Amino acid sequence: MDMLSFELIRESHRPLYEQLYQQIRQEIIEGRLAYGTKLPSKRKLGQFLNLSQTTIELAYQQLVAEGYVESISRKGYFVLAYEELAYVKTKPLPTSQRTSEKPILRYDFHPSKIDGSSFPFSRWRKHAKDVIDEQHQSLVSLGHPQGDLPLRIEIATYLYHSRGVVCSPEQIIIGSGVEQLLPQIIFLLGKTTTYGIEDPGYHATRLILESHERTTIPIPVDQNGLTIHSLIQSPADVMYVTPAHQFPSGSILSVNRRRQLLNWASESTDRYIIEDDYDSEFRYTGKSIPSLHSMDSDRVIYVSTFSKSLMPSLRIGYMVLPRLLLERYQTEFPYYTCSVSRFDQTILTRFMKEGDFEKHLNRMRKIYRRKLDVVVHALRDIPFLRLTGESAGLHVVLSVSNGMSEQELLQRAKDASIQVYGLSDYAQLPLSTIHPQIVLGFASVTEQHLEQGLAELVAAWQLQ
């Protein structure tokens, strides 16, 4: 413990050492001063509280005498361990503050988790060691507000080759994820803008928009992606869409609907599409579908992250602004600074420049494809079960027609120590599907555990 802060009344008839002793004692009794905690040295605490070391000594000695604290030679004063201080009764926490024990899960099929065991730690460590060096002293200073230029160059090159996005590094803005970049877009587009959001869709998008007092309109999604006729009939000015692999339905926006969506945006100078290229790195059948931005760079704001391709904890995302919005951004937000560490930016730059990022993606595509094959093989012939969304991404959707409701399916899985997720949890409007649907992520589970976990899930649902 660094320091103790107490309110001592110097005009009181009670000596200061006694006030200090009483307050430390009370902290121990109430459980706020943890057992085994080292108390500050007499010199440091005396300086902090403007007391003499003699006063601190008297207070500490009283605590030692009563058994609340022990003095260890050349180490200091420590609150006694619980078993040695059994007579001290701590107040129970209110029920609302008690930590509820979470059930132990044997299998968690979360759709947003990745395979952390396959991360190339040795290569990342090499680049990190090279970057964290005295020769890179400039990295301790703030960099370009849009992110360091070398990283933006690498991202622009990657987007051109992988997604057909033609942009200059000047159009790219780096931030710590979509959650940090989206508010900047919101401010750029003005207070009166109405946003269309996919339904079912990603909760955080709607919450961010509504927290900034923007109007949101849920636009239904079907097996071919966003329903364009619903968008056309809505008052939306901007549409937020995940066309590569819609979350959570897993549908891919058809080429015909992509053209219709772009036509809708081009009908007004105030309309834009925010393309969240979610899960675009992992496609398992056919050629990669071009991004919306590659079809119209003036109407599309492109956003993406390295959360799935590298690691969620890296917290590096980016957006590509149309040139008209870029001019507005640079005029209206000159005070913004990049929210990503320059050390992390430089490590990622080297990781991409030396080809490690491409190698990692190719390897992960093979790993995730094998895991997806396990899922398909385990579930494709199961009665009353239909699997969709398996052509891309790191999750699939299961339609279950065994007569159980979604809640019953979730509870049966939980009873078997298996966590799965209902599609309705991501929806605002009532789902039009006849049978309940379950979102099942497979990326973070080993192939062996996938087989066993899916077999137990099928048994829990009484499908065999």
C-alpha positions as CSV (number, residue, x, y, z in Angstrom):
1,M,0.0,0.0,0.0
2,D,1.4,3.4,-1.0
3,M,-0.3,5.7,1.5
4,L,-3.1,6.0,4.0
5,S,-5.3,9.1,3.9
6,F,-7.2,10.0,7.1
7,E,-9.0,13.0,8.5
8,L,-7.2,14.0,11.7
9,I,-8.7,16.7,13.9
10,R,-5.7,18.6,15.4
11,E,-7.9,20.7,17.7
12,S,-9.4,17.6,19.3
13,H,-8.7,16.7,23.0
14,R,-7.8,13.2,21.7
15,P,-4.1,12.8,20.9
16,L,-3.3,12.5,17.2
17,Y,-1.6,9.1,17.6
18,E,-4.9,7.8,19.1
19,Q,-7.0,9.2,16.3
20,L,-4.6,7.6,13.7
21,Y,-4.6,4.3,15.6
22,Q,-8.5,4.3,15.8
23,Q,-8.9,5.0,12.1
24,I,-6.4,2.3,10.9
25,R,-8.0,-0.1,13.3
26,Q,-11.4,0.6,11.8
27,E,-10.2,0.1,8.3
28,I,-8.9,-3.3,9.3
29,I,-12.2,-4.3,11.1
30,E,-14.3,-3.1,8.1
31,G,-12.2,-5.1,5.8
32,R,-11.1,-2.2,3.7
33,L,-7.5,-2.7,4.6
34,A,-6.7,-6.1,3.4
35,Y,-5.1,-8.8,5.5
36,G,-1.4,-9.0,4.8
37,T,-1.2,-5.4,3.5
38,K,2.1,-3.6,4.3
39,L,1.5,-0.3,6.0
40,P,3.4,2.8,4.8
41,S,6.8,3.5,6.5
42,K,6.7,5.9,9.5
43,R,8.8,8.4,7.6
44,K,6.5,8.4,4.4
45,L,3.3,8.5,6.4
46,G,4.6,11.2,8.6
47,Q,5.5,13.4,5.6
48,F,2.1,12.6,4.0
49,L,0.0,13.5,7.1
50,N,2.4,16.1,8.4
51,L,2.9,14.2,11.6
52,S,6.1,13.4,13.5
53,Q,7.5,9.9,13.2
54,T,7.0,9.5,17.0
55,T,3.3,10.0,16.5
56,I,3.2,7.3,13.8
57,E,5.3,5.0,16.0
58,L,2.9,5.3,18.9
59,A,-0.1,4.5,16.7
60,Y,1.6,1.5,15.1
61,Q,2.8,0.2,18.4
62,Q,-0.7,0.3,19.8
63,L,-2.0,-1.7,16.8
64,V,0.8,-4.2,17.3
65,A,0.0,-4.5,21.0
66,E,-3.7,-5.2,20.2
67,G,-2.8,-7.8,17.5
68,Y,-4.1,-5.9,14.5
69,V,-0.6,-5.4,13.0
70,E,2.7,-7.2,13.3
71,S,6.2,-5.7,13.0
72,I,8.7,-7.6,10.9
73,S,12.3,-6.6,11.4
74,R,13.8,-4.7,8.4
75,K,10.5,-5.1,6.5
76,G,7.9,-3.0,8.2
77,Y,4.4,-3.3,9.6
78,F,1.8,-5.7,8.2
79,V,-1.8,-6.3,8.8
80,L,-2.1,-9.8,10.3
81,A,-3.3,-12.6,8.1
82,Y,-7.0,-13.7,8.5
83,E,-6.3,-16.9,10.5
84,E,-4.2,-14.9,13.0
85,L,-6.9,-12.2,13.4
86,A,-9.9,-14.5,13.8
87,Y,-11.6,-12.2,16.3
88,V,-11.9,-9.4,13.8
89,K,-15.4,-9.5,12.3
90,T,-15.8,-7.9,8.9
91,K,-19.1,-6.5,7.9
92,P,-20.8,-8.6,5.2
93,L,-21.2,-6.9,1.8
94,P,-24.7,-5.9,0.9
95,T,-26.3,-8.6,-1.4
96,S,-26.2,-6.2,-4.4
97,Q,-22.4,-5.9,-3.9
98,R,-21.6,-9.6,-3.5
99,T,-19.8,-11.2,-6.4
100,S,-22.1,-13.9,-7.8
101,E,-20.4,-17.1,-8.7
102,K,-20.5,-17.7,-12.4
103,P,-21.3,-21.2,-13.5
104,I,-18.3,-23.1,-14.7
105,L,-18.6,-23.6,-18.5
106,R,-16.9,-26.5,-20.3
107,Y,-17.6,-25.0,-23.7
108,D,-18.2,-21.4,-24.6
109,F,-19.2,-20.9,-28.3
110,H,-18.9,-17.1,-28.2
111,P,-19.2,-15.6,-31.7
112,S,-16.6,-12.9,-31.1
113,K,-13.7,-14.9,-29.7
114,I,-10.7,-15.9,-31.7
115,D,-8.1,-18.7,-31.5
116,G,-5.5,-17.1,-29.2
117,S,-3.3,-20.2,-29.1
118,S,-2.4,-19.7,-32.8
119,F,-1.1,-16.2,-32.4
120,P,2.5,-15.7,-33.7
121,F,3.9,-14.5,-30.3
122,S,7.5,-15.1,-31.3
123,R,7.3,-12.8,-34.4
124,W,5.3,-10.1,-32.5
125,R,7.8,-10.3,-29.7
126,K,10.7,-9.8,-32.2
127,H,9.1,-6.7,-33.6
128,A,8.3,-5.4,-30.1
129,K,11.9,-5.8,-28.9
130,D,13.2,-4.0,-32.0
131,V,10.7,-1.1,-31.5
132,I,11.1,-0.6,-27.8
133,D,14.7,0.7,-28.0
134,E,16.4,4.0,-27.3
135,Q,16.8,4.7,-31.0
136,H,13.0,5.1,-31.2
137,Q,12.8,8.0,-28.7
138,S,10.5,9.9,-31.0
139,L,7.8,7.3,-30.2
140,V,7.3,8.8,-26.8
141,S,5.9,11.9,-28.3
142,L,2.5,12.4,-29.9
143,G,2.4,11.5,-33.6
144,H,0.1,12.5,-36.4
145,P,-3.6,12.9,-35.2
146,Q,-4.8,10.5,-37.9
147,G,-2.2,7.9,-36.9
148,D,1.4,7.4,-38.0
149,L,1.9,7.6,-41.8
150,P,3.9,4.3,-42.2
151,L,1.0,2.3,-40.7
152,R,-1.6,4.1,-42.8
153,I,0.5,3.3,-45.9
154,E,0.6,-0.4,-45.0
155,I,-3.2,-0.4,-44.4
156,A,-3.9,1.3,-47.7
157,T,-1.8,-1.3,-49.5
158,Y,-3.5,-4.1,-47.7
159,L,-7.0,-2.8,-48.4
160,Y,-6.2,-2.4,-52.1
161,H,-4.9,-6.0,-52.5
162,S,-7.5,-7.7,-50.2
163,R,-10.7,-5.7,-50.5
164,G,-10.3,-3.6,-53.7
165,V,-10.4,-0.4,-51.7
166,V,-8.6,2.4,-53.6
167,C,-7.6,5.1,-51.1
168,S,-4.7,7.3,-50.2
169,P,-3.0,7.0,-46.7
170,E,-4.3,10.6,-46.1
171,Q,-7.9,9.3,-46.2
172,I,-7.2,6.7,-43.4
173,I,-7.8,7.6,-39.7
174,I,-6.6,5.2,-37.0
175,G,-8.3,4.8,-33.7
176,S,-8.8,2.2,-30.9
177,G,-11.7,0.3,-32.5
178,V,-15.0,1.1,-34.1
179,E,-16.3,2.2,-30.7
180,Q,-13.9,5.1,-30.8
181,L,-14.1,5.9,-34.5
182,L,-17.9,5.9,-34.8
183,P,-18.5,8.9,-32.6
184,Q,-16.2,10.9,-34.9
185,I,-18.3,9.9,-37.8
186,I,-21.4,10.9,-35.9
187,F,-20.1,14.4,-35.3
188,L,-19.0,14.7,-38.9
189,L,-22.5,13.9,-40.2
190,G,-24.4,16.3,-38.0
191,K,-27.0,16.2,-35.3
192,T,-30.1,15.8,-37.6
193,T,-28.9,12.6,-39.3
194,T,-31.0,9.5,-39.0
195,Y,-29.2,6.1,-39.0
196,G,-30.4,2.8,-40.3
197,I,-29.0,-0.2,-38.5
198,E,-29.3,-3.8,-39.3
199,D,-31.7,-5.9,-37.3
200,P,-30.7,-8.2,-35.8
201,G,-27.3,-6.5,-35.5
202,Y,-24.4,-5.5,-33.3
203,H,-25.7,-4.0,-30.0
204,A,-22.8,-1.6,-29.6
205,T,-23.5,0.3,-32.8
206,R,-27.0,1.2,-31.7
207,L,-26.0,2.0,-28.2
208,I,-23.2,4.4,-29.4
209,L,-25.6,6.2,-31.8
210,E,-28.3,6.5,-29.2
211,S,-25.9,7.7,-26.5
212,H,-25.0,10.6,-28.8
213,E,-28.8,11.3,-29.2
214,R,-29.0,10.2,-32.8
215,T,-32.2,8.6,-34.1
216,T,-31.8,4.9,-35.2
217,I,-34.2,2.9,-37.4
218,P,-33.9,-0.9,-37.4
219,I,-33.8,-2.3,-40.9
220,P,-34.6,-6.1,-41.2
221,V,-32.1,-8.6,-42.5
222,D,-32.9,-11.8,-44.3
223,Q,-30.9,-14.7,-45.9
224,N,-29.6,-12.3,-48.6
225,G,-28.6,-9.5,-46.2
226,L,-30.1,-6.1,-45.7
227,T,-33.7,-5.7,-47.0
228,I,-33.3,-2.7,-49.3
229,H,-37.0,-2.1,-49.8
230,S,-37.3,-1.6,-46.0
231,L,-34.4,0.9,-46.1
232,I,-36.0,2.8,-49.0
233,Q,-39.3,3.1,-47.1
234,S,-37.5,4.4,-44.0
235,P,-36.4,8.0,-43.2
236,A,-32.7,6.9,-42.7
237,D,-30.0,9.2,-44.1
238,V,-27.1,6.9,-43.3
239,M,-27.0,3.1,-43.3
240,Y,-24.7,1.1,-41.1
241,V,-24.1,-2.3,-42.7
242,T,-21.9,-5.4,-42.4
243,P,-22.1,-6.8,-45.9
244,A,-19.2,-9.3,-45.9
245,H,-20.7,-11.5,-43.1
246,Q,-23.6,-9.9,-41.4
247,F,-23.5,-10.1,-37.6
248,P,-25.1,-12.1,-36.2
249,S,-27.2,-13.8,-39.0
250,G,-24.2,-14.7,-41.1
251,S,-25.8,-13.7,-44.3
252,I,-23.8,-12.0,-47.1
253,L,-25.2,-9.0,-48.9
254,S,-26.0,-10.1,-52.4
255,V,-24.4,-8.3,-55.4
256,N,-27.9,-7.1,-56.6
257,R,-28.7,-5.6,-53.2
258,R,-25.2,-4.0,-53.0
259,R,-26.0,-2.1,-56.2
260,Q,-29.5,-1.1,-54.9
261,L,-27.9,0.1,-51.6
262,L,-25.4,2.2,-53.5
263,N,-28.2,3.6,-55.7
264,W,-30.1,4.6,-52.6
265,A,-27.0,6.4,-51.3
266,S,-26.4,8.3,-54.5
267,E,-29.9,9.7,-54.7
268,S,-29.0,12.4,-52.1
269,T,-25.8,14.3,-51.3
270,D,-26.6,13.8,-47.6
271,R,-26.7,10.0,-47.7
272,Y,-23.8,7.8,-46.8
273,I,-23.2,4.1,-46.1
274,I,-21.0,3.1,-43.2
275,E,-19.5,-0.2,-44.3
276,D,-18.2,-2.2,-41.3
277,D,-16.1,-4.9,-43.1
278,Y,-16.7,-7.4,-40.3
279,D,-15.2,-10.9,-40.8
280,S,-14.1,-10.1,-44.4
281,E,-10.7,-11.7,-43.9
282,F,-12.2,-15.2,-43.5
283,R,-14.2,-16.5,-46.5
284,Y,-14.2,-20.2,-47.3
285,T,-16.2,-20.6,-50.5
286,G,-15.7,-18.9,-53.8
287,K,-13.9,-15.6,-54.4
288,S,-13.9,-12.7,-51.9
289,I,-16.8,-10.4,-52.6
290,P,-15.6,-6.8,-53.3
291,S,-16.3,-4.2,-50.7
292,L,-18.9,-1.6,-51.1
293,H,-16.2,1.0,-51.0
294,S,-14.6,-0.5,-54.1
295,M,-17.8,0.1,-55.9
296,D,-18.4,3.7,-54.8
297,S,-15.7,5.5,-52.8
298,D,-17.7,8.8,-52.6
299,R,-20.7,7.5,-50.7
300,V,-19.1,4.8,-48.5
301,I,-17.3,5.3,-45.2
302,Y,-15.2,2.2,-44.7
303,V,-14.4,0.9,-41.2
304,S,-12.6,-2.2,-40.0
305,T,-10.3,-3.4,-37.2
306,F,-7.6,-5.9,-36.4
307,S,-9.7,-7.6,-33.7
308,K,-10.5,-10.8,-35.6
309,S,-7.4,-10.9,-37.9
310,L,-4.9,-10.4,-35.0
311,M,-6.3,-9.9,-31.5
312,P,-9.2,-8.0,-29.9
313,S,-6.9,-6.6,-27.2
314,L,-4.7,-4.8,-29.7
315,R,-7.4,-2.1,-30.0
316,I,-6.5,-0.8,-33.4
317,G,-9.2,0.0,-35.9
318,Y,-9.3,2.4,-38.9
319,M,-11.7,4.2,-41.2
320,V,-11.4,5.4,-44.7
321,L,-13.2,8.7,-45.3
322,P,-14.5,10.0,-48.6
323,R,-12.5,13.1,-49.6
324,L,-15.4,15.5,-48.9
325,L,-15.8,14.2,-45.4
326,L,-12.0,14.1,-44.9
327,E,-11.8,17.9,-45.6
328,R,-14.5,18.4,-43.1
329,Y,-12.7,16.2,-40.6
330,Q,-9.4,18.0,-40.9
331,T,-11.2,21.4,-40.5
332,E,-13.5,20.6,-37.6
333,F,-11.3,18.2,-35.5
334,P,-7.8,19.7,-35.5
335,Y,-7.6,19.0,-31.8
336,Y,-8.0,15.3,-32.0
337,T,-5.1,13.0,-31.3
338,C,-4.7,9.4,-32.2
339,S,-5.9,7.1,-29.4
340,V,-3.5,4.3,-30.3
341,S,-0.1,3.9,-28.8
342,R,2.7,4.8,-31.2
343,F,4.6,1.8,-30.1
344,D,1.7,-0.5,-31.0
345,Q,1.3,1.3,-34.3
346,T,5.0,0.8,-35.1
347,I,5.0,-2.8,-34.1
348,L,2.0,-3.5,-36.3
349,T,3.6,-1.5,-39.2
350,R,6.7,-3.8,-39.1
351,F,4.5,-6.9,-38.7
352,M,2.7,-6.0,-41.9
353,K,5.6,-4.7,-43.9
354,E,7.7,-7.8,-43.3
355,G,4.9,-10.1,-44.5
356,D,4.1,-11.6,-41.1
357,F,0.5,-10.3,-41.2
358,E,-0.2,-12.0,-44.5
359,K,1.4,-15.2,-43.3
360,H,-0.7,-15.1,-40.2
361,L,-3.9,-14.6,-42.1
362,N,-3.2,-17.4,-44.5
363,R,-2.5,-19.7,-41.6
364,M,-5.6,-18.7,-39.6
365,R,-7.8,-19.2,-42.7
366,K,-6.7,-22.8,-42.8
367,I,-7.1,-23.3,-39.1
368,Y,-10.6,-21.8,-39.0
369,R,-11.6,-23.7,-42.2
370,R,-10.7,-27.0,-40.4
371,K,-12.7,-26.0,-37.4
372,L,-15.6,-25.0,-39.6
373,D,-15.4,-28.4,-41.3
374,V,-15.6,-30.0,-37.9
375,V,-18.8,-28.0,-37.2
376,V,-20.4,-28.9,-40.5
377,H,-19.5,-32.6,-40.3
378,A,-20.9,-32.8,-36.7
379,L,-24.2,-31.1,-37.5
380,R,-25.1,-31.5,-41.1
381,D,-27.0,-34.8,-40.7
382,I,-28.7,-34.0,-37.4
383,P,-32.5,-34.1,-37.6
384,F,-34.4,-30.9,-36.9
385,L,-31.2,-28.8,-37.3
386,R,-30.3,-26.5,-40.1
387,L,-27.0,-24.7,-40.4
388,T,-26.5,-21.4,-42.2
389,G,-23.8,-18.7,-42.5
390,E,-21.0,-21.1,-43.0
391,S,-19.5,-19.5,-46.1
392,A,-17.5,-16.9,-44.2
393,G,-16.6,-15.6,-40.7
394,L,-16.1,-17.3,-37.3
395,H,-19.6,-18.2,-36.4
396,V,-22.6,-20.0,-37.8
397,V,-26.3,-19.9,-37.1
398,L,-28.3,-23.0,-36.1
399,S,-32.1,-23.2,-36.8
400,V,-33.6,-25.8,-34.4
401,S,-37.0,-27.3,-35.1
402,N,-37.4,-29.8,-32.3
403,G,-40.3,-28.0,-30.7
404,M,-38.2,-26.2,-28.0
405,S,-38.2,-22.4,-27.7
406,E,-35.0,-20.4,-27.9
407,Q,-35.0,-19.9,-24.1
408,E,-35.4,-23.7,-23.6
409,L,-32.5,-24.4,-26.0
410,L,-30.3,-21.9,-24.1
411,Q,-31.2,-23.3,-20.7
412,R,-30.7,-26.9,-21.8
413,A,-27.3,-26.0,-23.1
414,K,-26.4,-24.1,-19.8
415,D,-27.5,-27.1,-17.8
416,A,-24.9,-29.1,-19.7
417,S,-22.3,-26.4,-19.0
418,I,-22.4,-25.2,-22.6
419,Q,-22.8,-21.5,-23.5
420,V,-24.5,-20.6,-26.8
421,Y,-26.3,-17.4,-27.8
422,G,-29.8,-16.7,-29.0
423,L,-30.3,-14.7,-32.2
424,S,-33.2,-12.8,-30.6
425,D,-30.7,-11.2,-28.1
426,Y,-29.4,-9.1,-31.0
427,A,-32.7,-8.1,-32.4
428,Q,-35.0,-5.1,-31.8
429,L,-37.9,-6.2,-33.9
430,P,-39.6,-9.6,-33.6
431,L,-37.8,-12.2,-35.7
432,S,-39.7,-13.5,-38.7
433,T,-38.1,-16.9,-38.5
434,I,-40.4,-19.9,-37.7
435,H,-37.9,-21.8,-35.6
436,P,-35.6,-20.5,-32.9
437,Q,-32.0,-19.7,-34.1
438,I,-28.8,-20.0,-32.1
439,V,-25.5,-18.2,-32.8
440,L,-22.5,-20.5,-32.4
441,G,-18.9,-19.3,-32.6
442,F,-16.2,-21.9,-33.3
443,A,-13.0,-20.0,-33.5
444,S,-11.8,-20.2,-29.8
445,V,-12.5,-23.9,-29.3
446,T,-10.0,-26.6,-30.2
447,E,-11.0,-29.1,-32.9
448,Q,-11.1,-31.9,-30.3
449,H,-13.3,-29.9,-28.0
450,L,-15.5,-28.8,-30.9
451,E,-16.4,-32.4,-31.6
452,Q,-17.1,-33.3,-28.0
453,G,-18.9,-30.0,-27.2
454,L,-21.2,-30.2,-30.3
455,A,-22.0,-33.9,-29.5
456,E,-23.0,-32.9,-26.0
457,L,-25.0,-29.9,-27.3
458,V,-27.0,-32.1,-29.6
459,A,-27.6,-34.5,-26.8
460,A,-28.8,-31.7,-24.5
461,W,-31.3,-30.6,-27.2
462,Q,-32.4,-34.2,-27.6
463,L,-31.8,-34.2,-31.3
464,Q,-30.5,-37.7,-31.4
